[in-house]
Amino acid sequence: MIKILVVDDAIFMRSMIRDIFAREPFVIAGEAENGAQAVRLYQELRPDLTTMDIVMPQMDGISALREIIRIDPAAKVVMCSALGQEALIAEAIEAGARDFIVKPFQPARVLKVVQSVLGLDERLQPWTPPMRPGEAR
């Protein structure tokens, strides 16, 4: 199983990421709503991948990223940002982020980035909930 730590101050965004990884080989090992919690949980859980929001209270994502990289230089952290945060994304990549995904999330793009960062099989597809009787897609 691939352990993922999800870090975002918005519960809705954490829920969206959790839904994207709602099947094997992924398991959500933990969730944090700020950078300080992220660093503590990273040390405790040692996830295979961390998704990290950039703008958060208490400790922002770039500061948390720097602390995680100091603890574990091999950490695989993917930054999550809104459109228009290009300068922050560049700073995060310089600080050690492996890649980034832009909000609002597109499940296929998230999985493509994660596959690339983790070196996974490219056949993984976004999870979709089963259809209800009479429901059309």
JOUR-V451501 format. One record per residue. NEAR is the number of other C-alpha atoms within 8 Angstrom. Layout:
near:NEAR
near:NEAR
//
This chain:
near:6
near:9
near:11
near:14
near:16
near:14
near:15
near:14
near:11
near:7
near:8
near:6
near:8
near:13
near:8
near:9
near:9
near:10
near:8
near:11
near:11
near:9
near:7
near:7
near:6
near:11
near:12
near:11
near:9
near:9
near:11
near:13
near:12
near:15
near:16
near:9
near:9
near:14
near:11
near:8
near:12
near:11
near:8
near:6
near:8
near:7
near:11
near:9
near:13
near:12
near:12
near:13
near:13
near:11
near:7
near:13
near:8
near:7
near:10
near:13
near:14
near:10
near:9
near:13
near:14
near:10
near:9
near:12
near:11
near:7
near:7
near:7
near:7
near:5
near:9
near:11
near:13
near:14
near:15
near:12
near:13
near:8
near:7
near:4
near:8
near:7
near:6
near:8
near:11
near:8
near:9
near:12
near:10
near:7
near:9
near:10
near:13
near:9
near:10
near:11
near:12
near:9
near:9
near:5
near:9
near:7
near:8
near:8
near:9
near:11
near:12
near:9
near:11
near:10
near:11
near:8
near:10
near:8
near:6
near:8
near:6
near:6
near:4
near:6
near:6
near:8
near:9
near:4
near:4
near:4
near:6
near:5
near:4
near:4
near:6
near:4
near:2
//
